[in-house]
């Protein structure tokens, strides 16, 4: 695991259940809002269930990718009370 991944994972571990951040918001918390794609790449490599990467979504409201598939990401978010309509956070 790289230092970058550790930094990303530490931010994501602090997203409360039932809430989400965008990839850009995570990048902003790391000091550079332009690194949203790098945040996504780091999360795609996550295999630790203690890192709730399903709580990170796209800035346009769509749920985005997930290393176990978007359908599972949607189910996890719904189970936490996040409202999703037509693949978008509401």
N, C-alpha and C positions, 0 to 999 in steps of 0.2 A: 504494500500500500504506500502510495506517495504522500508527501507532506500536504500537497494540494488536496488529495482525496480526504485525508484526515480533517483538514480544515472545513471542507464541504460537509462531511459527515457530522462534525460537531455542531454546525449550524442546524442541520436537518434534524438531528436528535432532539433539538429544543423546540420544534414545531409542535404545539399542543394537539392532542387528539381532537378531531373534528374541525381543525383549521388547516389552511393551506398557505403556501408562499409560492410565488412564481420563481422560475429559474433566475430571472433578472433580479428579483428581490434577494435571493440567496447570494447572487454575485455581488450585489450592492453591499450586503452585510460583510462580504469578504474584501470590500474596498474598490471594486470595479464593476459597475453595472454592465459593462460590455463583455463580460466573461460568462454570460448566461449559457452559451453553448458548451463551454468547458465544464460548467456545473453539471449539465445534462450528461456529458461524457463520463464524468466521475461517478454520477449516480447509476449510470448504466452498468458499471462494473461492480456495484455493491452486491454483496451476497449475505450481508449481516442483517438479520431481521430486526435487530435493535435500532437500525437506521431506517426510519419510516419514509423512505424516498417516494412512496406513493402520495405523500402530502405536498409534493412539489409539482406545480402545473404550469401550463403555458400562459403567457401574458394575455392571450386572446380569450382565455376562459376554457379552452379545450384542455382535457386532462393530460394530453401528451403521452409520451412513451413510458414504458415500464419493462424492466428486464424479465418479468413473468407475464407480460401481455397486458394490453390496455383494458381488456375485459376484467381481469383480476384487479387492476388498479381501481377501476370504477366500483367494483364490489367492495373493496376495502374502504374506499372513501364513503360510500353509502352506509356501510356498517358503522362508521364513526359519526354519522349524522350529516354529512356533507350532501347538499342537494345538487343533483346532477340531472339536467334535462337535455336530451339529444347530444350527449357527450360533452356538455359544457357545465362548468360550475355556475350555480345560481345563487 
